Amino acid sequence: MKNHLTIGSWEPGAGSKPDGAPTFFRPRPSTLDLRHAFTLVELLVVISIIGILAAFTVPVLSAVKRHQYISHTQAEMGQLQAAIDSYHAAYGFYPPDNPTNPMANQLYYELEGTFLDTTNNVFETLDGSVQIPVGSVSSAFGLGGFINCSKPGSSEDSQRARNFIHELSPRQTTTISNYPPTVGFTILVGSVGGPDSTYQPLGVSGLNPWRYKSSGTLTNNPGAYELYIQLVIGGKTNLVCNWSREVQINNPLP
């Protein structure tokens, strides 16, 4: 039995096809070989569709980003609230505030706990990461010292400070010295910043302080304390606060 090798398809007039002989035939043209180019009109239609889709996508992405910023900030606020409530349970009152400036408050030191180093005349946080001269406490916060502070002494009734807040990320605190009264002190800030770079309450892009009030007239949260921070996103202010679950948009600071 003879083997036959056939390539392509045979067309009449393409040559003889003797029986039993291998014959090569001219292939018919396939539609797959055809090349089709887009016309100018088709290209314009595609570009228009892409533009329409982008117009719908950008606002959606902006809304998602805003939700992420706010949710992250609310989680950090919950962390601070838990620490403040623990402080209240231990001492019977809320941490003191800076009566003249809720932005430059001593909340970090009170929640972190401090130790009075009489040798070097400084207050040092219990974890040893931050120090502040005794004289600077009065200049920065209008106080002579901190309540949640371990003081020298060996008697049984000597006060021992406690750390009420744990696992703070490096982005949740900052030390400033260019802010009145121009002494170096550490405060709590939101880790997401403004996040708009145009919002600089401390004069530095990306630093956004938590504001805290526990004395005087508390119009928003009477009988307790007010903890709040303002995020500027897409040119709009978003007030995240402990007296309302709803974010207040484009409202003035309390």
Backbone as numpy.savetxt, mean C-alpha at the origin, in Angstrom:
# Nx Ny Nz CAx CAy CAz Cx Cy Cz
5.02 -57.67 -57.08 4.16 -56.48 -57.08 5.04 -55.26 -57.08
4.75 -54.37 -57.97 5.59 -53.17 -58.11 5.09 -52.07 -57.20
6.08 -51.33 -56.69 5.75 -50.17 -55.86 5.55 -48.96 -56.74
4.60 -48.16 -56.39 4.30 -46.93 -57.14 4.57 -45.75 -56.25
5.26 -44.76 -56.74 5.54 -43.50 -56.01 4.79 -42.40 -56.72
3.88 -41.79 -56.01 3.07 -40.74 -56.62 3.15 -39.50 -55.76
3.51 -38.41 -56.37 3.59 -37.13 -55.67 2.69 -36.15 -56.39
1.83 -35.48 -55.63 0.91 -34.54 -56.25 -0.29 -35.26 -56.83
-1.00 -34.61 -57.71 -2.16 -35.18 -58.38 -2.00 -35.02 -59.87
-2.49 -35.99 -60.60 -2.29 -35.99 -62.03 -3.37 -35.18 -62.72
-2.96 -34.34 -63.64 -3.89 -33.56 -64.44 -3.79 -34.00 -65.88
-4.91 -34.00 -66.56 -4.84 -34.31 -68.00 -3.91 -33.34 -68.70
-3.10 -33.89 -69.59 -2.16 -33.06 -70.34 -0.87 -32.85 -69.63
-0.77 -33.37 -68.41 0.48 -33.18 -67.69 1.51 -34.21 -68.04
1.20 -35.14 -68.93 2.16 -36.18 -69.32 1.48 -37.54 -69.30
2.13 -38.50 -69.88 1.55 -39.84 -69.95 1.68 -40.52 -68.62
0.84 -41.50 -68.41 0.87 -42.25 -67.17 0.88 -43.74 -67.51
2.00 -44.24 -67.93 2.07 -45.67 -68.28 1.85 -46.51 -67.05
1.13 -47.58 -67.23 0.82 -48.48 -66.12 2.10 -49.09 -65.56
2.16 -49.11 -64.25 3.27 -49.75 -63.58 4.52 -48.92 -63.49
4.53 -47.67 -64.01 5.75 -46.86 -63.98 5.57 -45.72 -63.00
6.55 -45.47 -62.14 6.44 -44.29 -61.24 6.45 -43.01 -62.03
5.51 -42.17 -61.75 5.35 -40.94 -62.50 5.22 -39.77 -61.52
5.89 -38.69 -61.81 5.80 -37.48 -60.99 4.85 -36.52 -61.69
3.90 -36.00 -60.91 2.89 -35.14 -61.52 2.98 -33.74 -60.94
2.54 -32.81 -61.67 2.51 -31.42 -61.24 1.38 -31.23 -60.21
1.69 -30.71 -58.99 0.64 -30.51 -57.99 -0.28 -29.36 -58.36
-1.52 -29.53 -58.00 -2.47 -28.44 -58.21 -2.22 -27.35 -57.16
-2.45 -26.13 -57.48 -2.27 -25.05 -56.49 -3.29 -25.19 -55.36
-2.84 -25.01 -54.10 -3.71 -25.11 -52.93 -4.12 -23.73 -52.45
-5.32 -23.68 -51.88 -5.79 -22.40 -51.35 -4.96 -21.95 -50.15
-4.25 -22.91 -49.51 -3.40 -22.54 -48.37 -2.20 -21.72 -48.80
-1.86 -21.77 -50.06 -0.71 -21.02 -50.54 -1.03 -19.57 -50.83
-2.30 -19.26 -50.79 -2.69 -17.88 -51.11 -2.33 -16.96 -49.95
-1.89 -15.79 -50.21 -1.54 -14.78 -49.21 -2.54 -13.64 -49.29
-3.06 -13.26 -48.05 -4.06 -12.21 -48.02 -3.56 -11.07 -47.14
-3.48 -9.89 -47.59 -3.03 -8.72 -46.85 -4.24 -7.92 -46.37
-4.06 -7.31 -45.15 -5.13 -6.47 -44.64 -5.22 -5.18 -45.45
-6.43 -4.75 -45.66 -6.61 -3.46 -46.33 -6.52 -2.35 -45.30
-6.40 -1.14 -45.75 -6.31 0.01 -44.86 -7.57 0.14 -44.02
-8.71 -0.12 -44.58 -9.97 -0.02 -43.86 -10.02 -1.04 -42.73
-9.56 -2.26 -43.02 -9.55 -3.30 -42.01 -8.62 -2.95 -40.85
-7.47 -2.39 -41.17 -6.53 -1.97 -40.13 -7.14 -0.89 -39.24
-7.82 0.06 -39.86 -8.45 1.14 -39.09 -9.54 0.60 -38.18
-10.28 -0.39 -38.67 -11.33 -1.00 -37.84 -10.72 -1.69 -36.63
-9.61 -2.43 -36.83 -8.94 -3.12 -35.73 -8.42 -2.13 -34.70
-7.81 -1.05 -35.19 -7.28 -0.02 -34.28 -8.40 0.62 -33.48
-9.52 0.85 -34.12 -10.67 1.45 -33.42 -11.19 0.53 -32.33
-11.25 -0.76 -32.62 -11.72 -1.72 -31.62 -10.78 -1.77 -30.42
-9.47 -1.76 -30.69 -8.49 -1.76 -29.61 -8.65 -0.52 -28.74
-8.87 0.63 -29.38 -9.06 1.87 -28.63 -10.29 1.83 -27.75
-11.38 1.25 -28.26 -12.61 1.14 -27.47 -12.40 0.23 -26.26
-11.73 -0.90 -26.49 -11.47 -1.82 -25.39 -10.59 -1.18 -24.32
-9.58 -0.40 -24.77 -8.70 0.28 -23.82 -9.47 1.30 -23.00
-10.42 1.99 -23.64 -11.22 2.99 -22.94 -12.03 2.37 -21.81
-12.47 1.12 -22.01 -13.20 0.43 -20.96 -12.27 -0.18 -19.91
-11.08 -0.58 -20.32 -10.17 -1.30 -19.43 -9.49 -0.39 -18.42
-9.06 0.80 -18.85 -8.31 1.70 -17.97 -9.10 2.08 -16.72
-10.38 2.50 -16.82 -11.13 2.80 -15.59 -11.29 1.59 -14.67
-11.46 0.42 -15.25 -11.60 -0.79 -14.44 -10.32 -1.06 -13.66
-9.16 -0.95 -14.33 -7.89 -1.17 -13.67 -7.65 -0.14 -12.57
-8.05 1.11 -12.82 -7.89 2.17 -11.81 -8.74 1.87 -10.59
-9.96 1.39 -10.80 -10.84 1.06 -9.69 -10.29 -0.11 -8.88
-9.72 -1.09 -9.56 -9.12 -2.24 -8.87 -7.94 -1.79 -8.03
-7.11 -0.91 -8.59 -5.94 -0.42 -7.86 -6.37 0.38 -6.64
-7.39 1.21 -6.79 -7.89 2.00 -5.66 -8.39 1.07 -4.55
-9.12 0.03 -4.93 -9.63 -0.93 -3.95 -8.48 -1.62 -3.22
-7.42 -1.95 -3.93 -6.27 -2.60 -3.30 -5.60 -1.66 -2.29
-5.40 -0.40 -2.67 -4.80 0.57 -1.76 -5.62 0.70 -0.48
-6.92 0.88 -0.65 -7.80 1.10 0.49 -7.87 -0.14 1.37
-8.01 -1.32 0.77 -8.10 -2.55 1.55 -6.83 -2.78 2.37
-5.68 -2.51 1.76 -4.40 -2.67 2.46 -4.31 -1.70 3.63
-4.74 -0.47 3.42 -4.69 0.55 4.47 -5.66 0.21 5.59
-6.84 -0.29 5.25 -7.80 -0.68 6.27 -7.27 -1.84 7.12
-6.54 -2.75 6.50 -5.94 -3.85 7.25 -4.91 -3.32 8.25
-4.12 -2.34 7.84 -3.14 -1.75 8.74 -3.83 -0.99 9.86
-4.95 -0.33 9.53 -5.70 0.37 10.58 -6.23 -0.62 11.60
-6.71 -1.78 11.15 -7.18 -2.80 12.08 -6.07 -3.27 13.00
-4.86 -3.37 12.48 -3.71 -3.76 13.29 -3.45 -2.73 14.39
-3.51 -1.45 14.04 -3.28 -0.38 15.01 -4.42 -0.31 16.02
-5.65 -0.51 15.57 -6.79 -0.49 16.49 -6.67 -1.58 17.55
-6.27 -2.77 17.12 -6.11 -3.87 18.07 -5.05 -3.52 19.12
-3.96 -2.88 18.70 -2.90 -2.50 19.63 -3.40 -1.42 20.59
-4.14 -0.45 20.07 -4.66 0.63 20.93 -5.66 0.08 21.93
-6.49 -0.85 21.51 -7.46 -1.45 22.43 -6.75 -2.26 23.51
-5.67 -2.95 23.16 -4.90 -3.70 24.16 -4.24 -2.75 25.16
-3.77 -1.64 24.67 -3.19 -0.60 25.53 -4.25 -0.11 26.52
-5.44 0.14 26.01 -6.55 0.63 26.84 -6.91 -0.40 27.91
-6.91 -1.67 27.53 -7.23 -2.72 28.49 -6.18 -2.81 29.59
-4.94 -2.51 29.27 -3.85 -2.60 30.24 -3.80 -1.39 31.17
-4.05 -0.19 30.62 -3.87 1.03 31.39 -5.17 1.70 31.82
-6.26 1.33 31.19 -7.54 1.95 31.55 -7.82 3.24 30.81
-6.94 3.64 29.89 -7.16 4.83 29.06 -6.41 4.63 27.75
-6.73 5.46 26.80 -6.09 5.35 25.49 -4.75 6.07 25.48
-3.86 5.70 24.57 -2.56 6.38 24.50 -2.73 7.89 24.34
-1.92 8.67 25.01 -2.02 10.13 24.85 -1.68 10.57 23.44
-2.16 11.74 23.08 -1.90 12.28 21.74 -1.09 13.56 21.84
-0.82 14.13 20.69 -0.20 15.45 20.62 -1.33 16.45 20.44
-1.69 17.19 21.47 -2.87 18.05 21.40 -2.77 19.15 20.35
-1.57 19.47 19.93 -1.41 20.55 18.96 -1.29 20.06 17.52
-1.00 18.76 17.33 -0.79 18.25 15.98 -1.05 16.75 15.93
-2.21 16.32 15.44 -2.51 14.89 15.39 -1.62 14.10 14.43
-0.92 14.80 13.54 -0.04 14.13 12.59 1.31 13.78 13.23
1.81 14.64 14.09 3.09 14.40 14.78 2.79 13.86 16.17
2.34 12.60 16.22 1.93 12.02 17.49 2.95 11.00 17.99
2.84 10.65 19.26 3.76 9.72 19.91 3.19 8.30 19.97
2.22 8.00 19.11 1.55 6.70 19.17 2.52 5.54 18.99
3.50 5.70 18.12 4.46 4.62 17.89 5.18 4.23 19.17
5.67 5.22 19.92 6.43 4.95 21.14 5.55 4.31 22.22
4.31 4.79 22.32 3.41 4.25 23.34 3.02 2.81 23.05
2.81 2.48 21.78 2.41 1.12 21.43 3.60 0.17 21.41
4.75 0.67 20.99 5.96 -0.17 20.92 6.54 -0.41 22.31
6.36 0.54 23.21 6.94 0.45 24.54 8.37 0.95 24.56
8.74 1.64 25.62 10.08 2.24 25.70 10.74 1.92 27.04
12.03 2.19 27.06 12.84 2.04 28.27 13.63 3.33 28.46
13.60 3.86 29.66 14.34 5.09 29.95 15.77 4.74 30.31
16.67 5.13 29.42 18.11 4.92 29.63 18.66 6.19 30.28
18.80 6.16 31.61 19.26 7.35 32.33 20.74 7.62 32.10
21.48 6.61 31.69 22.91 6.81 31.44 23.13 7.70 30.22
22.40 7.41 29.16 22.52 8.19 27.93 21.43 9.25 27.79
20.51 9.29 28.76 19.43 10.27 28.78 18.57 10.18 27.50
18.20 8.96 27.18 17.35 8.74 26.00 16.25 7.73 26.34
15.18 7.80 25.58 14.16 6.75 25.59 14.47 5.81 24.42
14.42 4.53 24.71 14.71 3.54 23.67 13.55 2.55 23.59
13.13 2.22 22.37 12.05 1.25 22.23 12.51 -0.12 22.73
11.55 -0.95 23.11 11.88 -2.23 23.74 12.68 -3.14 22.81
12.48 -2.99 21.50 13.24 -3.82 20.57 14.62 -3.24 20.27
14.93 -2.07 20.85 16.24 -1.46 20.67 16.46 -0.80 19.33
15.40 -0.64 18.52 15.59 -0.12 17.16 15.56 1.41 17.08
14.94 2.06 18.04 14.75 3.52 17.95 15.08 4.16 19.29
15.77 5.28 19.23 16.05 6.08 20.40 15.61 7.52 20.16
15.21 8.19 21.24 14.89 9.61 21.14 15.38 10.28 22.44
16.13 11.38 22.32 16.61 12.08 23.52 15.45 12.54 24.38
15.64 12.53 25.66 14.58 12.94 26.59 14.12 14.36 26.27
15.05 15.25 25.98 14.67 16.62 25.68 13.85 16.77 24.41
14.04 15.86 23.47 13.30 15.95 22.21 11.84 15.53 22.36
11.54 14.74 23.38 10.15 14.30 23.60 9.26 15.50 23.87
9.73 16.39 24.69 8.96 17.59 25.00 8.81 18.48 23.77
9.89 18.62 23.00 9.84 19.48 21.82 8.92 18.92 20.74
8.93 17.60 20.60 8.16 16.98 19.53 6.70 16.79 19.89
6.44 16.36 21.12 5.08 15.96 21.48 4.46 16.78 22.60
5.20 17.69 23.17 4.66 18.50 24.26 4.50 17.74 25.56
5.29 16.65 25.73 5.22 15.81 26.93 6.61 15.63 27.51
6.65 15.25 28.78 7.94 15.02 29.42 8.45 13.61 29.27
7.61 12.71 28.79 8.02 11.32 28.64 6.87 10.47 28.11
6.99 9.16 28.27 5.97 8.23 27.78 5.39 7.46 28.95
4.13 7.11 28.82 3.46 6.34 29.88 3.89 4.88 29.83
3.87 4.29 28.65 4.26 2.88 28.50 5.78 2.80 28.45
6.39 2.95 29.60 7.85 3.06 29.67 8.37 2.34 30.91
9.41 1.55 30.72 10.10 0.92 31.85 11.10 1.92 32.42
11.02 2.09 33.72 11.92 3.04 34.39 12.86 2.28 35.31
14.03 2.83 35.54 15.01 2.15 36.40 14.44 1.92 37.79
14.84 0.83 38.38 14.39 0.51 39.73 14.24 -0.99 39.88
14.45 -1.46 41.08 14.38 -2.90 41.32 13.21 -3.29 42.21
12.42 -2.31 42.62 11.30 -2.63 43.50 10.22 -3.38 42.74
9.37 -4.08 43.47 8.35 -4.90 42.84 7.33 -4.06 42.08
7.14 -2.82 42.53 6.14 -1.99 41.88 6.72 -1.16 40.73
7.97 -1.46 40.36 8.56 -0.74 39.23 7.77 -1.06 37.96
7.49 -0.04 37.20 6.68 -0.21 35.99 7.47 -0.92 34.89
6.83 -1.84 34.22 7.43 -2.55 33.11 6.63 -2.28 31.85
7.29 -1.77 30.86 6.60 -1.46 29.60 6.24 -2.73 28.86
5.25 -2.62 27.98 4.81 -3.75 27.17 4.76 -3.34 25.71
5.02 -4.30 24.87 4.91 -4.07 23.43 3.52 -4.52 22.97
2.72 -3.55 22.54 1.35 -3.85 22.13 1.20 -4.06 20.63
2.23 -3.78 19.89 2.14 -3.91 18.45 3.34 -4.70 17.93
3.06 -5.67 17.09 4.10 -6.58 16.63 4.10 -6.64 15.10
5.23 -7.06 14.57 5.38 -7.34 13.13 5.05 -6.14 12.26
5.53 -4.99 12.66 5.41 -3.82 11.79 6.43 -3.96 10.66
6.00 -3.66 9.45 6.94 -3.68 8.33 7.74 -2.38 8.34
8.92 -2.38 7.73 9.73 -1.14 7.69 8.99 0.02 7.04
8.01 -0.27 6.17 7.28 0.79 5.49 6.18 1.40 6.35
5.98 0.87 7.55 4.92 1.39 8.42 5.43 2.41 9.43
6.71 2.68 9.45 7.27 3.70 10.33 8.26 4.55 9.55
8.46 5.75 10.02 9.49 6.60 9.42 9.98 7.57 10.48
11.24 7.93 10.39 11.82 8.93 11.28 12.00 10.22 10.51
11.43 11.28 11.03 11.50 12.57 10.34 12.22 13.58 11.22
12.88 14.51 10.56 13.57 15.57 11.29 13.39 16.92 10.62
12.75 16.92 9.41 12.57 18.18 8.70 11.19 18.77 8.93
10.47 18.18 9.90 9.11 18.63 10.17 9.10 19.35 11.51
8.38 20.47 11.61 8.35 21.18 12.90 7.95 20.23 14.03
8.66 20.28 15.14 9.66 21.27 15.57 11.10 20.92 15.19
11.29 20.24 14.10 12.63 19.93 13.55 13.52 19.15 14.51
12.92 18.21 15.21 13.70 17.27 16.01 13.38 15.89 15.46
14.35 14.97 15.54 14.13 13.65 14.98 13.21 12.81 15.86
12.14 12.30 15.27 11.24 11.40 15.99 10.59 10.45 14.99
10.11 9.33 15.50 9.54 8.28 14.66 8.02 8.28 14.79
7.35 8.12 13.67 5.89 8.08 13.66 5.42 6.89 12.82
4.15 6.57 12.95 3.52 5.53 12.16 2.99 6.12 10.86
3.25 5.43 9.76 2.79 5.89 8.45 2.11 4.73 7.73
1.33 5.06 6.71 0.72 4.03 5.88 1.71 3.50 4.87
1.76 2.21 4.69 2.77 1.62 3.82 2.51 1.90 2.34
1.28 2.27 1.97 1.01 2.55 0.56 1.26 4.00 0.20
1.65 4.81 1.17 1.96 6.20 0.86 0.73 7.01 0.55
0.85 7.93 -0.43 -0.23 8.84 -0.78 -1.47 8.23 -1.38
-1.40 7.37 -2.44 -0.16 7.02 -3.14 0.24 8.02 -4.24
-0.64 9.00 -4.55 -0.25 9.99 -5.56 0.96 10.77 -5.05
1.95 10.95 -5.90 3.18 11.63 -5.48 2.94 13.10 -5.16
1.82 13.66 -5.61 1.54 15.07 -5.34 1.12 15.30 -3.89
0.70 14.23 -3.20 0.26 14.37 -1.81 1.45 14.14 -0.89
1.93 15.21 -0.26 3.12 15.14 0.57 2.90 15.90 1.88
2.10 15.35 2.80 1.83 16.06 4.06 3.07 16.27 4.92
4.09 15.42 4.73 5.34 15.58 5.48 6.43 16.22 4.64
6.07 16.67 3.44 7.04 17.31 2.56 7.91 16.34 1.80
7.61 15.03 1.90 8.39 14.00 1.22 7.42 13.07 0.51
7.68 12.78 -0.75 6.81 11.90 -1.52 6.81 10.49 -0.93
5.63 9.91 -0.79 5.51 8.53 -0.31 5.38 8.37 1.18
5.47 9.46 1.95 5.32 9.38 3.40 3.96 9.95 3.80
3.12 9.09 4.33 1.75 9.48 4.68 1.48 9.07 6.12
1.39 10.02 7.05 1.27 9.68 8.47 -0.15 9.31 8.90
-0.23 8.44 9.90 -1.49 8.21 10.58 -1.73 9.37 11.54
-2.92 9.91 11.52 -3.29 10.98 12.44 -4.08 10.36 13.61
-3.81 10.88 14.81 -4.39 10.26 16.00 -4.81 11.34 17.00
-6.03 11.18 17.53 -6.55 12.07 18.56 -7.18 11.23 19.68
-6.86 11.59 20.92 -7.50 10.92 22.05 -7.93 11.90 23.13
-7.72 13.18 22.89 -8.07 14.20 23.88 -8.79 15.35 23.18
-9.30 16.26 24.01 -10.02 17.39 23.44 -11.40 16.96 22.93
-11.92 17.71 22.01 -13.24 17.43 21.45 -13.13 16.44 20.30
-13.68 15.27 20.51 -13.68 14.23 19.48 -15.07 14.21 18.84
-15.22 14.96 17.79 -16.54 15.09 17.17 -16.94 13.85 16.39
-15.99 13.08 15.92 -16.30 11.93 15.08 -16.43 10.63 15.87
-15.69 10.51 16.97 -15.71 9.27 17.76 -15.63 9.60 19.25
-16.67 10.23 19.78 -16.65 10.68 21.18 -16.44 9.51 22.15
-15.70 9.80 23.21 -15.49 8.82 24.25 -14.41 7.80 23.95
-13.77 7.90 22.81 -12.74 6.92 22.46 -11.54 7.65 21.86
-11.24 7.39 20.62 -10.13 8.03 19.94 -10.43 8.08 18.45
-9.70 8.93 17.75 -9.85 9.05 16.30 -8.53 8.69 15.64
-8.59 7.73 14.74 -7.42 7.29 13.99 -7.78 7.35 12.51
-7.00 8.08 11.74 -7.38 8.26 10.34 -6.16 8.58 9.49
-6.33 8.34 8.19 -5.28 8.61 7.22 -5.94 8.97 5.90
-5.32 9.82 5.15 -5.88 10.25 3.87 -5.04 9.72 2.72
-5.71 9.05 1.78 -5.06 8.59 0.56 -5.52 9.46 -0.60
-4.59 9.89 -1.40 -4.93 10.64 -2.61 -4.65 9.72 -3.79
-5.72 9.32 -4.47 -5.64 8.36 -5.58 -6.33 8.95 -6.79
-5.59 9.10 -7.86 -6.18 9.66 -9.08 -6.71 11.05 -8.88
-6.08 11.82 -8.00 -6.50 13.20 -7.77 -7.64 13.36 -6.79
-8.18 12.25 -6.25 -9.27 12.31 -5.29 -8.79 11.87 -3.92
-9.27 12.55 -2.87 -8.91 12.18 -1.51 -9.83 11.06 -1.02
-9.26 10.14 -0.28 -9.99 9.01 0.29 -9.62 8.92 1.77
-10.56 9.27 2.64 -10.30 9.27 4.07 -10.65 7.91 4.66
-9.64 7.21 5.18 -9.83 5.93 5.86 -9.77 6.22 7.35
-10.83 5.88 8.10 -10.91 6.27 9.50 -11.55 5.17 10.33
-11.38 5.28 11.66 -11.89 4.23 12.55 -13.33 4.46 12.99
-13.94 5.56 12.62 -15.32 5.81 13.03 -16.34 5.53 11.92
-15.88 5.09 10.78 -16.80 4.78 9.69 -16.19 3.69 8.81
-17.02 2.72 8.43 -16.56 1.69 7.51 -16.47 2.21 6.08
-17.23 3.26 5.82 -17.24 3.82 4.47 -16.07 4.79 4.30
-15.39 4.67 3.18 -14.31 5.60 2.85 -14.93 6.91 2.40
-14.48 8.00 2.98 -15.04 9.31 2.67 -14.23 9.95 1.55
-14.90 10.20 0.43 -14.22 10.69 -0.76 -14.35 12.21 -0.85
-13.21 12.85 -1.06 -13.14 14.30 -1.25 -13.74 15.09 -0.08
-13.64 14.52 1.13 -14.04 15.24 2.33 -12.82 15.87 2.98
-12.97 17.01 3.61 -11.80 17.62 4.28 -11.36 16.80 5.47
-10.10 16.94 5.83 -9.57 16.25 7.01 -10.27 16.75 8.26
-10.53 15.89 9.24 -11.17 16.31 10.49 -10.34 17.35 11.22
